[in-house]
Amino acid sequence: MKRYFALPIAVATIGLAGQAMAKELDMSKLTCKEVRAMKAGKVAAIAMWMNGYVHGKEGNTMVDGDKAEANAAKVGAYCKKNETATLADAIGAVSKM
């Protein structure tokens, strides 16, 4: 049952993320200040993309929703204090904590 529920959620999430992104962004140059100025839907799409990117680099195909949410909160707190940092730098700094 869990597998059948996950697929529609994944499809819906991808559809919403695509609508939220609308224009291309260079994720390596995206600053915390720019992310903080975005609407919630776009921030969620970026968070999903970054989570997938980091896990993909590590070869990890598992997703822990609670951990991802906690990490997003840590990145958000870091970005609030370091607006000129790139999002990639914020993720790197938080992962070392």
C-alpha positions as CSV (number, residue, x, y, z in Angstrom):
1,M,0.0,0.0,0.0
2,K,2.8,2.4,0.8
3,R,4.3,2.1,-2.6
4,Y,1.0,3.0,-4.3
5,F,0.6,6.0,-2.2
6,A,4.1,7.3,-2.7
7,L,3.9,7.4,-6.5
8,P,1.0,9.9,-6.8
9,I,2.6,12.1,-4.1
10,A,5.9,12.1,-6.1
11,V,4.1,13.0,-9.3
12,A,2.1,15.8,-7.7
13,T,5.2,17.1,-6.1
14,I,7.1,17.2,-9.3
15,G,4.2,19.0,-11.0
16,L,4.0,21.6,-8.3
17,A,7.7,22.1,-8.3
18,G,7.8,22.7,-12.0
19,Q,5.1,25.3,-11.7
20,A,6.9,27.0,-8.8
21,M,10.2,27.3,-10.6
22,A,8.9,29.0,-13.7
23,K,12.4,30.3,-14.7
24,E,15.8,28.7,-14.7
25,L,18.1,29.4,-11.7
26,D,21.8,28.7,-11.3
27,M,21.7,26.8,-8.1
28,S,25.4,27.2,-7.5
29,K,25.0,31.0,-7.3
30,L,21.6,31.3,-5.5
31,T,22.1,33.3,-2.3
32,C,20.3,32.9,1.0
33,K,18.9,36.4,0.5
34,E,17.4,35.5,-2.9
35,V,15.8,32.3,-1.4
36,R,14.4,34.2,1.5
37,A,12.7,36.7,-0.9
38,M,10.9,33.8,-2.8
39,K,7.4,32.6,-2.3
40,A,6.9,29.5,-0.2
41,G,6.1,27.3,-3.2
42,K,9.4,28.2,-4.9
43,V,11.4,27.7,-1.7
44,A,9.8,24.2,-1.3
45,A,10.7,23.3,-4.9
46,I,14.3,24.5,-4.4
47,A,14.6,22.5,-1.1
48,M,13.3,19.4,-2.8
49,W,15.8,19.8,-5.6
50,M,18.7,20.5,-3.3
51,N,17.8,17.5,-1.1
52,G,17.7,15.3,-4.2
53,Y,21.0,16.7,-5.5
54,V,22.9,16.1,-2.2
55,H,21.5,12.6,-1.8
56,G,22.3,11.8,-5.5
57,K,25.9,12.8,-5.0
58,E,26.1,10.5,-2.0
59,G,24.4,7.7,-3.9
60,N,21.7,7.6,-1.3
61,T,18.2,6.8,-2.6
62,M,16.4,6.9,0.7
63,V,14.4,9.9,1.9
64,D,13.7,10.6,5.6
65,G,11.0,13.3,5.5
66,D,11.5,14.3,9.2
67,K,15.2,14.6,8.8
68,A,14.8,16.6,5.5
69,E,12.4,19.0,7.3
70,A,14.8,19.4,10.2
71,N,17.7,20.1,7.8
72,A,15.7,22.6,5.9
73,A,15.0,24.4,9.2
74,K,18.7,24.5,10.0
75,V,19.6,25.8,6.6
76,G,16.8,28.5,7.0
77,A,18.3,29.6,10.3
78,Y,21.8,29.7,8.8
79,C,20.5,31.8,5.9
80,K,18.7,34.2,8.2
81,K,22.1,35.0,9.8
82,N,24.2,34.8,6.5
83,E,22.2,36.4,3.7
84,T,25.1,36.8,1.4
85,A,26.1,33.1,1.6
86,T,25.1,30.9,-1.3
87,L,22.5,28.2,-0.6
88,A,25.2,25.6,-1.4
89,D,27.5,27.1,1.2
90,A,24.7,27.1,3.7
91,I,24.0,23.4,3.1
92,G,27.7,22.7,3.5
93,A,28.0,24.6,6.7
94,V,24.9,23.0,8.2
95,S,26.1,19.5,7.2
96,K,29.3,20.0,9.2
97,M,27.4,21.0,12.4
